[in-house]
């Protein structure tokens, strides 16, 4: 029952943002497995990092597939979750997703684009971001003035980042 409920919550988050096409969906995954055409959130050591969403503290947090887990920043630590969701898209809808530069907690305001929301902590919306760190680019969430990413066992705060957005028209 939890998988069905949590999947519905992720879909609802995307529908609220107006950013999920009927064919795009968050699908459950585990142990590093990724099905279909899934969005990349960054790269490290010459490898693409799939975007994922892991559950912690009552909501979903964006992160990256590393080995068998979805790794994401939470509470000052890098959390590893063996059960997670990945965003599967079609080749057609992929053209509508793009990364836009931002800094210091800002979310780009672009006509015809909406930022991708993965979860909420109280009234705070968790938008998907990615930031350069230690020679790679790592997906995370915009919190306060930073893009918070999981790296090296801790949550790293990076003030210059990009926000994942979806073109609505």
PyMOL commands that place a pseudoatom at each C-alpha (Angstrom):
pseudoatom trace, name=CA, resn=UNK, resi=1, chain=A, elem=C, hetatm=0, pos=[0.000, 0.000, 0.000]
pseudoatom trace, name=CA, resn=UNK, resi=2, chain=A, elem=C, hetatm=0, pos=[2.834, 2.428, 0.764]
pseudoatom trace, name=CA, resn=UNK, resi=3, chain=A, elem=C, hetatm=0, pos=[4.309, 2.227, -2.768]
pseudoatom trace, name=CA, resn=UNK, resi=4, chain=A, elem=C, hetatm=0, pos=[0.955, 3.087, -4.333]
pseudoatom trace, name=CA, resn=UNK, resi=5, chain=A, elem=C, hetatm=0, pos=[0.420, 5.987, -1.903]
pseudoatom trace, name=CA, resn=UNK, resi=6, chain=A, elem=C, hetatm=0, pos=[3.941, 7.373, -2.274]
pseudoatom trace, name=CA, resn=UNK, resi=7, chain=A, elem=C, hetatm=0, pos=[3.779, 7.154, -6.060]
pseudoatom trace, name=CA, resn=UNK, resi=8, chain=A, elem=C, hetatm=0, pos=[0.492, 9.060, -5.975]
pseudoatom trace, name=CA, resn=UNK, resi=9, chain=A, elem=C, hetatm=0, pos=[2.111, 11.763, -3.827]
pseudoatom trace, name=CA, resn=UNK, resi=10, chain=A, elem=C, hetatm=0, pos=[4.940, 12.216, -6.321]
pseudoatom trace, name=CA, resn=UNK, resi=11, chain=A, elem=C, hetatm=0, pos=[2.497, 12.429, -9.221]
pseudoatom trace, name=CA, resn=UNK, resi=12, chain=A, elem=C, hetatm=0, pos=[0.419, 14.944, -7.263]
pseudoatom trace, name=CA, resn=UNK, resi=13, chain=A, elem=C, hetatm=0, pos=[3.516, 17.091, -6.659]
pseudoatom trace, name=CA, resn=UNK, resi=14, chain=A, elem=C, hetatm=0, pos=[4.210, 17.212, -10.391]
pseudoatom trace, name=CA, resn=UNK, resi=15, chain=A, elem=C, hetatm=0, pos=[0.598, 17.924, -11.267]
pseudoatom trace, name=CA, resn=UNK, resi=16, chain=A, elem=C, hetatm=0, pos=[0.547, 20.810, -8.787]
pseudoatom trace, name=CA, resn=UNK, resi=17, chain=A, elem=C, hetatm=0, pos=[3.566, 22.266, -10.559]
pseudoatom trace, name=CA, resn=UNK, resi=18, chain=A, elem=C, hetatm=0, pos=[1.857, 21.689, -13.911]
pseudoatom trace, name=CA, resn=UNK, resi=19, chain=A, elem=C, hetatm=0, pos=[4.951, 19.883, -15.094]
pseudoatom trace, name=CA, resn=UNK, resi=20, chain=A, elem=C, hetatm=0, pos=[4.028, 16.273, -15.658]
pseudoatom trace, name=CA, resn=UNK, resi=21, chain=A, elem=C, hetatm=0, pos=[2.865, 15.132, -19.042]
pseudoatom trace, name=CA, resn=UNK, resi=22, chain=A, elem=C, hetatm=0, pos=[0.589, 12.100, -19.082]
pseudoatom trace, name=CA, resn=UNK, resi=23, chain=A, elem=C, hetatm=0, pos=[3.397, 9.867, -20.335]
pseudoatom trace, name=CA, resn=UNK, resi=24, chain=A, elem=C, hetatm=0, pos=[5.987, 11.129, -17.813]
pseudoatom trace, name=CA, resn=UNK, resi=25, chain=A, elem=C, hetatm=0, pos=[5.881, 9.408, -14.444]
pseudoatom trace, name=CA, resn=UNK, resi=26, chain=A, elem=C, hetatm=0, pos=[7.779, 8.675, -11.284]
pseudoatom trace, name=CA, resn=UNK, resi=27, chain=A, elem=C, hetatm=0, pos=[8.336, 4.933, -11.113]
pseudoatom trace, name=CA, resn=UNK, resi=28, chain=A, elem=C, hetatm=0, pos=[9.575, 2.880, -8.175]
pseudoatom trace, name=CA, resn=UNK, resi=29, chain=A, elem=C, hetatm=0, pos=[13.057, 1.455, -8.323]
pseudoatom trace, name=CA, resn=UNK, resi=30, chain=A, elem=C, hetatm=0, pos=[15.442, -0.356, -6.026]
pseudoatom trace, name=CA, resn=UNK, resi=31, chain=A, elem=C, hetatm=0, pos=[19.009, -1.609, -5.763]
pseudoatom trace, name=CA, resn=UNK, resi=32, chain=A, elem=C, hetatm=0, pos=[20.349, 0.695, -8.493]
pseudoatom trace, name=CA, resn=UNK, resi=33, chain=A, elem=C, hetatm=0, pos=[17.876, -0.517, -11.105]
pseudoatom trace, name=CA, resn=UNK, resi=34, chain=A, elem=C, hetatm=0, pos=[16.535, 2.089, -13.547]
pseudoatom trace, name=CA, resn=UNK, resi=35, chain=A, elem=C, hetatm=0, pos=[13.864, 1.292, -16.148]
pseudoatom trace, name=CA, resn=UNK, resi=36, chain=A, elem=C, hetatm=0, pos=[13.095, 3.037, -19.414]
pseudoatom trace, name=CA, resn=UNK, resi=37, chain=A, elem=C, hetatm=0, pos=[14.185, 6.520, -20.432]
pseudoatom trace, name=CA, resn=UNK, resi=38, chain=A, elem=C, hetatm=0, pos=[15.141, 8.244, -17.159]
pseudoatom trace, name=CA, resn=UNK, resi=39, chain=A, elem=C, hetatm=0, pos=[16.418, 11.794, -16.649]
pseudoatom trace, name=CA, resn=UNK, resi=40, chain=A, elem=C, hetatm=0, pos=[20.056, 12.354, -15.763]
pseudoatom trace, name=CA, resn=UNK, resi=41, chain=A, elem=C, hetatm=0, pos=[20.716, 14.765, -12.919]
pseudoatom trace, name=CA, resn=UNK, resi=42, chain=A, elem=C, hetatm=0, pos=[24.470, 15.162, -13.269]
pseudoatom trace, name=CA, resn=UNK, resi=43, chain=A, elem=C, hetatm=0, pos=[27.750, 13.334, -13.708]
pseudoatom trace, name=CA, resn=UNK, resi=44, chain=A, elem=C, hetatm=0, pos=[30.775, 12.168, -11.781]
pseudoatom trace, name=CA, resn=UNK, resi=45, chain=A, elem=C, hetatm=0, pos=[33.997, 10.488, -12.923]
pseudoatom trace, name=CA, resn=UNK, resi=46, chain=A, elem=C, hetatm=0, pos=[32.751, 10.402, -16.518]
pseudoatom trace, name=CA, resn=UNK, resi=47, chain=A, elem=C, hetatm=0, pos=[29.489, 8.651, -15.600]
pseudoatom trace, name=CA, resn=UNK, resi=48, chain=A, elem=C, hetatm=0, pos=[25.987, 10.088, -15.850]
pseudoatom trace, name=CA, resn=UNK, resi=49, chain=A, elem=C, hetatm=0, pos=[24.018, 10.174, -12.594]
pseudoatom trace, name=CA, resn=UNK, resi=50, chain=A, elem=C, hetatm=0, pos=[20.326, 9.323, -12.849]
pseudoatom trace, name=CA, resn=UNK, resi=51, chain=A, elem=C, hetatm=0, pos=[17.941, 11.638, -11.007]
pseudoatom trace, name=CA, resn=UNK, resi=52, chain=A, elem=C, hetatm=0, pos=[16.028, 9.917, -8.200]
pseudoatom trace, name=CA, resn=UNK, resi=53, chain=A, elem=C, hetatm=0, pos=[13.778, 10.771, -5.264]
pseudoatom trace, name=CA, resn=UNK, resi=54, chain=A, elem=C, hetatm=0, pos=[14.265, 9.130, -1.872]
pseudoatom trace, name=CA, resn=UNK, resi=55, chain=A, elem=C, hetatm=0, pos=[11.893, 9.293, 1.090]
pseudoatom trace, name=CA, resn=UNK, resi=56, chain=A, elem=C, hetatm=0, pos=[12.976, 10.715, 4.457]
pseudoatom trace, name=CA, resn=UNK, resi=57, chain=A, elem=C, hetatm=0, pos=[11.403, 12.865, 7.144]
pseudoatom trace, name=CA, resn=UNK, resi=58, chain=A, elem=C, hetatm=0, pos=[7.899, 12.644, 5.685]
pseudoatom trace, name=CA, resn=UNK, resi=59, chain=A, elem=C, hetatm=0, pos=[8.714, 13.784, 2.153]
pseudoatom trace, name=CA, resn=UNK, resi=60, chain=A, elem=C, hetatm=0, pos=[10.766, 13.083, -0.970]
pseudoatom trace, name=CA, resn=UNK, resi=61, chain=A, elem=C, hetatm=0, pos=[14.227, 14.485, -1.612]
pseudoatom trace, name=CA, resn=UNK, resi=62, chain=A, elem=C, hetatm=0, pos=[15.925, 14.597, -5.019]
pseudoatom trace, name=CA, resn=UNK, resi=63, chain=A, elem=C, hetatm=0, pos=[19.230, 12.847, -5.389]
pseudoatom trace, name=CA, resn=UNK, resi=64, chain=A, elem=C, hetatm=0, pos=[21.321, 10.598, -7.619]
pseudoatom trace, name=CA, resn=UNK, resi=65, chain=A, elem=C, hetatm=0, pos=[21.592, 6.883, -8.259]
pseudoatom trace, name=CA, resn=UNK, resi=66, chain=A, elem=C, hetatm=0, pos=[24.991, 5.710, -7.007]
pseudoatom trace, name=CA, resn=UNK, resi=67, chain=A, elem=C, hetatm=0, pos=[25.649, 1.987, -7.054]
pseudoatom trace, name=CA, resn=UNK, resi=68, chain=A, elem=C, hetatm=0, pos=[22.575, 0.332, -5.543]
pseudoatom trace, name=CA, resn=UNK, resi=69, chain=A, elem=C, hetatm=0, pos=[21.048, 3.412, -3.902]
pseudoatom trace, name=CA, resn=UNK, resi=70, chain=A, elem=C, hetatm=0, pos=[19.467, 6.808, -4.281]
pseudoatom trace, name=CA, resn=UNK, resi=71, chain=A, elem=C, hetatm=0, pos=[21.834, 9.167, -2.444]
pseudoatom trace, name=CA, resn=UNK, resi=72, chain=A, elem=C, hetatm=0, pos=[20.516, 12.542, -1.262]
pseudoatom trace, name=CA, resn=UNK, resi=73, chain=A, elem=C, hetatm=0, pos=[21.262, 15.201, 1.309]
pseudoatom trace, name=CA, resn=UNK, resi=74, chain=A, elem=C, hetatm=0, pos=[19.164, 15.400, 4.476]
pseudoatom trace, name=CA, resn=UNK, resi=75, chain=A, elem=C, hetatm=0, pos=[19.851, 16.749, 7.960]
pseudoatom trace, name=CA, resn=UNK, resi=76, chain=A, elem=C, hetatm=0, pos=[23.526, 17.419, 7.272]
pseudoatom trace, name=CA, resn=UNK, resi=77, chain=A, elem=C, hetatm=0, pos=[24.171, 13.875, 6.008]
pseudoatom trace, name=CA, resn=UNK, resi=78, chain=A, elem=C, hetatm=0, pos=[24.189, 11.990, 2.730]
pseudoatom trace, name=CA, resn=UNK, resi=79, chain=A, elem=C, hetatm=0, pos=[21.349, 9.480, 3.014]
pseudoatom trace, name=CA, resn=UNK, resi=80, chain=A, elem=C, hetatm=0, pos=[21.309, 6.253, 0.994]
pseudoatom trace, name=CA, resn=UNK, resi=81, chain=A, elem=C, hetatm=0, pos=[17.952, 4.684, 0.133]
pseudoatom trace, name=CA, resn=UNK, resi=82, chain=A, elem=C, hetatm=0, pos=[17.712, 1.304, -1.581]
pseudoatom trace, name=CA, resn=UNK, resi=83, chain=A, elem=C, hetatm=0, pos=[14.072, 2.024, -2.537]
pseudoatom trace, name=CA, resn=UNK, resi=84, chain=A, elem=C, hetatm=0, pos=[13.402, 5.188, -4.517]
pseudoatom trace, name=CA, resn=UNK, resi=85, chain=A, elem=C, hetatm=0, pos=[11.656, 6.690, -7.532]
pseudoatom trace, name=CA, resn=UNK, resi=86, chain=A, elem=C, hetatm=0, pos=[13.079, 7.803, -10.882]
pseudoatom trace, name=CA, resn=UNK, resi=87, chain=A, elem=C, hetatm=0, pos=[11.422, 10.140, -13.380]
pseudoatom trace, name=CA, resn=UNK, resi=88, chain=A, elem=C, hetatm=0, pos=[10.765, 8.318, -16.637]
pseudoatom trace, name=CA, resn=UNK, resi=89, chain=A, elem=C, hetatm=0, pos=[10.068, 10.458, -19.675]
pseudoatom trace, name=CA, resn=UNK, resi=90, chain=A, elem=C, hetatm=0, pos=[9.687, 9.978, -23.409]
pseudoatom trace, name=CA, resn=UNK, resi=91, chain=A, elem=C, hetatm=0, pos=[12.170, 11.226, -25.987]
pseudoatom trace, name=CA, resn=UNK, resi=92, chain=A, elem=C, hetatm=0, pos=[9.569, 13.803, -27.013]
pseudoatom trace, name=CA, resn=UNK, resi=93, chain=A, elem=C, hetatm=0, pos=[8.992, 15.165, -23.501]
pseudoatom trace, name=CA, resn=UNK, resi=94, chain=A, elem=C, hetatm=0, pos=[12.727, 15.107, -22.710]
pseudoatom trace, name=CA, resn=UNK, resi=95, chain=A, elem=C, hetatm=0, pos=[13.114, 18.123, -25.021]
pseudoatom trace, name=CA, resn=UNK, resi=96, chain=A, elem=C, hetatm=0, pos=[10.902, 20.104, -22.626]
pseudoatom trace, name=CA, resn=UNK, resi=97, chain=A, elem=C, hetatm=0, pos=[13.121, 19.593, -19.560]
pseudoatom trace, name=CA, resn=UNK, resi=98, chain=A, elem=C, hetatm=0, pos=[16.121, 21.894, -19.130]
pseudoatom trace, name=CA, resn=UNK, resi=99, chain=A, elem=C, hetatm=0, pos=[18.487, 23.212, -16.479]
pseudoatom trace, name=CA, resn=UNK, resi=100, chain=A, elem=C, hetatm=0, pos=[18.625, 26.968, -15.749]
pseudoatom trace, name=CA, resn=UNK, resi=101, chain=A, elem=C, hetatm=0, pos=[21.299, 28.837, -13.793]
pseudoatom trace, name=CA, resn=UNK, resi=102, chain=A, elem=C, hetatm=0, pos=[20.447, 30.310, -10.403]
pseudoatom trace, name=CA, resn=UNK, resi=103, chain=A, elem=C, hetatm=0, pos=[22.159, 31.236, -7.140]
pseudoatom trace, name=CA, resn=UNK, resi=104, chain=A, elem=C, hetatm=0, pos=[21.590, 32.083, -3.492]
pseudoatom trace, name=CA, resn=UNK, resi=105, chain=A, elem=C, hetatm=0, pos=[18.192, 30.394, -3.134]
pseudoatom trace, name=CA, resn=UNK, resi=106, chain=A, elem=C, hetatm=0, pos=[16.653, 31.909, -6.266]
pseudoatom trace, name=CA, resn=UNK, resi=107, chain=A, elem=C, hetatm=0, pos=[14.313, 29.951, -8.529]
pseudoatom trace, name=CA, resn=UNK, resi=108, chain=A, elem=C, hetatm=0, pos=[14.383, 31.197, -12.146]
pseudoatom trace, name=CA, resn=UNK, resi=109, chain=A, elem=C, hetatm=0, pos=[11.223, 32.970, -13.283]
pseudoatom trace, name=CA, resn=UNK, resi=110, chain=A, elem=C, hetatm=0, pos=[10.967, 32.217, -16.995]
pseudoatom trace, name=CA, resn=UNK, resi=111, chain=A, elem=C, hetatm=0, pos=[7.871, 32.696, -19.091]
pseudoatom trace, name=CA, resn=UNK, resi=112, chain=A, elem=C, hetatm=0, pos=[6.537, 29.306, -20.172]
pseudoatom trace, name=CA, resn=UNK, resi=113, chain=A, elem=C, hetatm=0, pos=[8.661, 27.300, -17.700]
pseudoatom trace, name=CA, resn=UNK, resi=114, chain=A, elem=C, hetatm=0, pos=[7.895, 25.811, -14.292]
pseudoatom trace, name=CA, resn=UNK, resi=115, chain=A, elem=C, hetatm=0, pos=[10.461, 24.504, -11.805]
pseudoatom trace, name=CA, resn=UNK, resi=116, chain=A, elem=C, hetatm=0, pos=[10.245, 20.810, -10.926]
pseudoatom trace, name=CA, resn=UNK, resi=117, chain=A, elem=C, hetatm=0, pos=[9.016, 20.155, -7.402]
pseudoatom trace, name=CA, resn=UNK, resi=118, chain=A, elem=C, hetatm=0, pos=[9.720, 16.811, -5.733]
pseudoatom trace, name=CA, resn=UNK, resi=119, chain=A, elem=C, hetatm=0, pos=[8.558, 17.301, -2.155]
pseudoatom trace, name=CA, resn=UNK, resi=120, chain=A, elem=C, hetatm=0, pos=[7.624, 19.709, 0.611]
pseudoatom trace, name=CA, resn=UNK, resi=121, chain=A, elem=C, hetatm=0, pos=[8.903, 20.244, 4.115]
pseudoatom trace, name=CA, resn=UNK, resi=122, chain=A, elem=C, hetatm=0, pos=[6.000, 21.997, 5.800]
pseudoatom trace, name=CA, resn=UNK, resi=123, chain=A, elem=C, hetatm=0, pos=[5.305, 24.982, 3.537]
pseudoatom trace, name=CA, resn=UNK, resi=124, chain=A, elem=C, hetatm=0, pos=[8.752, 24.879, 1.901]
pseudoatom trace, name=CA, resn=UNK, resi=125, chain=A, elem=C, hetatm=0, pos=[8.769, 23.452, -1.632]
pseudoatom trace, name=CA, resn=UNK, resi=126, chain=A, elem=C, hetatm=0, pos=[11.754, 21.275, -2.539]
pseudoatom trace, name=CA, resn=UNK, resi=127, chain=A, elem=C, hetatm=0, pos=[12.775, 22.094, -6.109]
pseudoatom trace, name=CA, resn=UNK, resi=128, chain=A, elem=C, hetatm=0, pos=[15.216, 19.927, -8.077]
pseudoatom trace, name=CA, resn=UNK, resi=129, chain=A, elem=C, hetatm=0, pos=[18.633, 21.523, -8.581]
pseudoatom trace, name=CA, resn=UNK, resi=130, chain=A, elem=C, hetatm=0, pos=[22.127, 20.407, -9.483]
pseudoatom trace, name=CA, resn=UNK, resi=131, chain=A, elem=C, hetatm=0, pos=[25.457, 21.894, -8.532]
pseudoatom trace, name=CA, resn=UNK, resi=132, chain=A, elem=C, hetatm=0, pos=[29.124, 21.456, -9.399]
pseudoatom trace, name=CA, resn=UNK, resi=133, chain=A, elem=C, hetatm=0, pos=[31.189, 19.893, -6.634]
pseudoatom trace, name=CA, resn=UNK, resi=134, chain=A, elem=C, hetatm=0, pos=[34.539, 18.070, -6.515]
pseudoatom trace, name=CA, resn=UNK, resi=135, chain=A, elem=C, hetatm=0, pos=[34.817, 17.725, -10.291]
pseudoatom trace, name=CA, resn=UNK, resi=136, chain=A, elem=C, hetatm=0, pos=[31.270, 16.447, -10.811]
pseudoatom trace, name=CA, resn=UNK, resi=137, chain=A, elem=C, hetatm=0, pos=[27.742, 17.797, -11.038]
pseudoatom trace, name=CA, resn=UNK, resi=138, chain=A, elem=C, hetatm=0, pos=[25.309, 16.463, -8.438]
pseudoatom trace, name=CA, resn=UNK, resi=139, chain=A, elem=C, hetatm=0, pos=[21.502, 16.716, -8.181]
pseudoatom trace, name=CA, resn=UNK, resi=140, chain=A, elem=C, hetatm=0, pos=[19.873, 17.974, -5.009]
pseudoatom trace, name=CA, resn=UNK, resi=141, chain=A, elem=C, hetatm=0, pos=[17.224, 20.339, -3.681]
pseudoatom trace, name=CA, resn=UNK, resi=142, chain=A, elem=C, hetatm=0, pos=[17.017, 24.102, -3.297]
pseudoatom trace, name=CA, resn=UNK, resi=143, chain=A, elem=C, hetatm=0, pos=[16.847, 24.887, 0.433]
pseudoatom trace, name=CA, resn=UNK, resi=144, chain=A, elem=C, hetatm=0, pos=[17.420, 28.355, 1.835]
pseudoatom trace, name=CA, resn=UNK, resi=145, chain=A, elem=C, hetatm=0, pos=[20.250, 29.988, -0.124]
pseudoatom trace, name=CA, resn=UNK, resi=146, chain=A, elem=C, hetatm=0, pos=[21.733, 26.827, -1.616]
pseudoatom trace, name=CA, resn=UNK, resi=147, chain=A, elem=C, hetatm=0, pos=[21.425, 23.671, -3.644]
pseudoatom trace, name=CA, resn=UNK, resi=148, chain=A, elem=C, hetatm=0, pos=[21.838, 20.935, -1.035]
pseudoatom trace, name=CA, resn=UNK, resi=149, chain=A, elem=C, hetatm=0, pos=[23.483, 17.789, -2.407]
pseudoatom trace, name=CA, resn=UNK, resi=150, chain=A, elem=C, hetatm=0, pos=[24.593, 14.534, -0.868]
pseudoatom trace, name=CA, resn=UNK, resi=151, chain=A, elem=C, hetatm=0, pos=[28.313, 13.874, -1.267]
pseudoatom trace, name=CA, resn=UNK, resi=152, chain=A, elem=C, hetatm=0, pos=[30.960, 11.990, 0.691]
pseudoatom trace, name=CA, resn=UNK, resi=153, chain=A, elem=C, hetatm=0, pos=[28.617, 11.031, 3.525]
pseudoatom trace, name=CA, resn=UNK, resi=154, chain=A, elem=C, hetatm=0, pos=[27.384, 14.557, 4.213]
pseudoatom trace, name=CA, resn=UNK, resi=155, chain=A, elem=C, hetatm=0, pos=[24.968, 17.159, 2.923]
pseudoatom trace, name=CA, resn=UNK, resi=156, chain=A, elem=C, hetatm=0, pos=[26.902, 19.839, 1.033]
pseudoatom trace, name=CA, resn=UNK, resi=157, chain=A, elem=C, hetatm=0, pos=[25.464, 23.341, 0.472]
pseudoatom trace, name=CA, resn=UNK, resi=158, chain=A, elem=C, hetatm=0, pos=[26.391, 24.992, -2.844]
pseudoatom trace, name=CA, resn=UNK, resi=159, chain=A, elem=C, hetatm=0, pos=[25.285, 28.618, -3.534]
pseudoatom trace, name=CA, resn=UNK, resi=160, chain=A, elem=C, hetatm=0, pos=[25.618, 28.487, -7.368]
pseudoatom trace, name=CA, resn=UNK, resi=161, chain=A, elem=C, hetatm=0, pos=[23.477, 25.877, -9.113]
pseudoatom trace, name=CA, resn=UNK, resi=162, chain=A, elem=C, hetatm=0, pos=[20.972, 25.074, -11.854]
pseudoatom trace, name=CA, resn=UNK, resi=163, chain=A, elem=C, hetatm=0, pos=[17.247, 24.377, -11.422]
pseudoatom trace, name=CA, resn=UNK, resi=164, chain=A, elem=C, hetatm=0, pos=[15.424, 21.700, -13.425]
pseudoatom trace, name=CA, resn=UNK, resi=165, chain=A, elem=C, hetatm=0, pos=[12.515, 23.267, -15.304]
pseudoatom trace, name=CA, resn=UNK, resi=166, chain=A, elem=C, hetatm=0, pos=[9.810, 22.097, -17.658]
pseudoatom trace, name=CA, resn=UNK, resi=167, chain=A, elem=C, hetatm=0, pos=[8.637, 24.072, -20.695]
pseudoatom trace, name=CA, resn=UNK, resi=168, chain=A, elem=C, hetatm=0, pos=[4.841, 24.193, -20.634]
pseudoatom trace, name=CA, resn=UNK, resi=169, chain=A, elem=C, hetatm=0, pos=[4.223, 25.519, -24.146]
for i in range(1, 169): cmd.bond("trace and resi %d" % i, "trace and resi %d" % (i + 1))
show_as sticks, trace
zoom trace
